[in-house]
């Protein structure tokens, strides 16, 4: 083997070893997530997808309320509520208390942790608020967005909505 082949083989070998270590680490992480998902708390929503139909930028913000119930056998600890885009905010409404608004992580946005439980058979409301003007004139057309409710079961509840945005 000449020196040129050795110089090519060494970085490839390092890349292979690093990739294998990463995969082994991910398998351990996934096993931990699976064990969390065996919790007996279950969140169910009255609907997981909502279509606003046609939404006019000129008309301003629109919102939809999703009803979420703990249908399991243990309380569920809600840890975070976030959205898939900065054009969307979400509120968690529990009895007479409103938490939020919460938005998108990243892009300079910080989403604080929520520290609330959903008791057995308790129902809460997740209100998704969409601002069709957030993307400016280029924001017309079909949109699909999501609100994610993270909890101690290990599986977030994802609530989606769609709209056709017009000027």
C-alpha positions as CSV (number, residue, x, y, z in Angstrom):
1,X,0.0,0.0,0.0
2,X,1.5,3.4,-0.9
3,X,1.4,6.6,1.2
4,X,-1.4,8.1,-0.9
5,X,-3.7,5.2,-0.2
6,X,-2.8,5.3,3.5
7,X,-3.6,9.0,3.7
8,X,-7.0,8.4,2.2
9,X,-7.7,5.3,4.3
10,X,-7.0,6.9,7.7
11,X,-9.7,9.6,7.5
12,X,-12.2,7.0,6.2
13,X,-11.4,4.7,9.0
14,X,-11.9,7.5,11.6
15,X,-15.2,8.4,10.0
16,X,-16.3,4.8,10.1
17,X,-15.4,4.4,13.8
18,X,-17.1,7.8,14.7
19,X,-20.2,6.8,12.8
20,X,-20.4,3.4,14.6
21,X,-19.9,5.1,18.0
22,X,-22.7,7.5,17.2
23,X,-25.1,4.7,16.1
24,X,-24.3,2.7,19.3
25,X,-25.0,5.8,21.4
26,X,-28.4,6.4,19.5
27,X,-29.5,2.9,20.2
28,X,-29.0,3.4,23.9
29,X,-31.0,6.7,23.7
30,X,-33.8,5.0,21.8
31,X,-34.1,2.3,24.4
32,X,-34.5,4.9,27.1
33,X,-37.3,6.6,25.1
34,X,-39.0,3.3,24.7
35,X,-39.0,2.7,28.4
36,X,-40.5,6.1,29.0
37,X,-43.2,5.4,26.5
38,X,-44.5,2.5,28.6
39,X,-46.0,4.9,31.0
40,X,-49.8,4.3,31.5
41,X,-50.7,8.0,30.9
42,X,-52.2,8.5,27.5
43,X,-53.1,11.8,25.9
44,X,-55.8,11.8,23.3
45,X,-57.1,14.7,21.2
46,X,-60.6,15.3,19.9
47,X,-58.8,15.8,16.5
48,X,-55.2,15.8,15.6
49,X,-55.6,17.7,12.2
50,X,-57.6,20.8,11.6
51,X,-58.1,22.7,8.3
52,X,-58.9,26.4,8.4
53,X,-59.7,26.4,4.7
54,X,-58.9,29.7,3.0
55,X,-57.4,32.3,5.3
56,X,-57.0,35.9,4.2
57,X,-53.9,37.9,5.4
58,X,-56.1,41.0,5.5
59,X,-58.4,39.3,8.1
60,X,-55.6,38.8,10.5
61,X,-54.9,35.9,13.0
62,X,-57.0,32.8,13.2
63,X,-57.1,30.2,16.0
64,X,-58.4,26.8,16.7
65,X,-58.9,25.0,20.0
66,X,-58.0,21.3,20.3
67,X,-59.4,19.4,23.3
68,X,-56.9,17.0,24.9
69,X,-57.8,14.4,27.6
70,X,-55.7,12.1,29.7
71,X,-57.4,8.7,29.0
72,X,-54.7,6.7,30.8
73,X,-54.4,5.4,34.3
74,X,-51.8,7.8,35.7
75,X,-51.4,11.6,35.7
76,X,-49.3,13.0,32.9
77,X,-46.7,15.7,33.4
78,X,-46.6,18.3,30.6
79,X,-43.1,19.5,30.1
80,X,-43.2,21.7,27.0
81,X,-45.5,23.2,24.4
82,X,-43.9,24.4,21.1
83,X,-44.8,25.2,17.5
84,X,-43.3,24.3,14.2
85,X,-43.1,27.9,12.9
86,X,-42.7,31.4,14.3
87,X,-46.0,32.3,12.6
88,X,-47.8,30.1,15.2
89,X,-48.2,30.4,18.9
90,X,-49.9,28.0,21.3
91,X,-51.7,28.3,24.7
92,X,-52.5,25.6,27.2
93,X,-55.8,26.3,29.0
94,X,-56.4,24.2,32.1
95,X,-59.5,25.1,34.1
96,X,-59.2,28.8,34.8
97,X,-55.5,29.1,34.0
98,X,-53.9,29.9,30.7
99,X,-50.2,29.1,30.1
100,X,-48.4,30.7,27.3
101,X,-48.2,31.8,24.6
102,X,-45.4,29.4,23.5
103,X,-43.8,29.5,20.1
104,X,-41.1,27.9,18.0
105,X,-37.7,26.9,19.4
106,X,-34.6,28.1,17.6
107,X,-34.2,31.2,15.4
108,X,-33.6,33.1,18.6
109,X,-36.8,31.8,20.2
110,X,-36.7,30.3,23.7
111,X,-39.6,28.0,24.8
112,X,-39.8,27.8,28.6
113,X,-40.7,24.5,30.3
114,X,-44.2,23.9,31.5
115,X,-44.7,22.5,34.9
116,X,-48.3,21.2,35.0
117,X,-50.0,17.8,35.3
118,X,-53.0,16.5,33.5
119,X,-54.9,14.3,35.9
120,X,-56.8,11.1,35.1
121,X,-59.7,11.9,32.8
122,X,-58.9,15.6,32.9
123,X,-59.4,17.7,29.8
124,X,-57.3,20.7,28.8
125,X,-57.4,22.9,25.7
126,X,-54.6,23.7,23.4
127,X,-55.2,26.8,21.4
128,X,-53.2,27.2,18.2
129,X,-53.0,30.8,16.9
130,X,-51.8,31.3,13.3
131,X,-50.7,34.7,12.0
132,X,-51.0,34.6,8.2
133,X,-49.1,37.9,7.9
134,X,-46.0,36.6,9.6
135,X,-44.2,35.6,6.4
136,X,-45.1,38.8,4.5
137,X,-46.4,38.9,0.9
138,X,-44.4,35.7,0.0
139,X,-46.4,33.7,2.6
140,X,-49.4,33.0,0.3
141,X,-50.4,29.4,-0.6
142,X,-50.8,26.2,1.3
143,X,-49.4,25.9,4.8
144,X,-49.1,23.0,7.2
145,X,-48.1,23.7,10.8
146,X,-47.9,21.7,14.1
147,X,-48.1,22.2,17.8
148,X,-46.2,19.7,19.9
149,X,-47.2,18.9,23.5
150,X,-44.2,17.2,25.2
151,X,-44.8,15.1,28.3
152,X,-43.4,12.4,30.5
153,X,-44.7,9.5,28.5
154,X,-41.8,10.0,26.0
155,X,-44.1,10.5,23.0
156,X,-45.2,14.1,22.2
157,X,-48.8,14.7,21.2
158,X,-48.6,16.5,17.8
159,X,-51.6,18.6,16.7
160,X,-51.6,19.8,13.1
161,X,-53.4,22.4,11.1
162,X,-53.5,23.6,7.5
163,X,-54.7,26.6,5.6
164,X,-54.7,28.1,2.2
165,X,-53.3,31.7,2.7
166,X,-54.5,34.4,0.4
167,X,-53.7,38.1,0.3
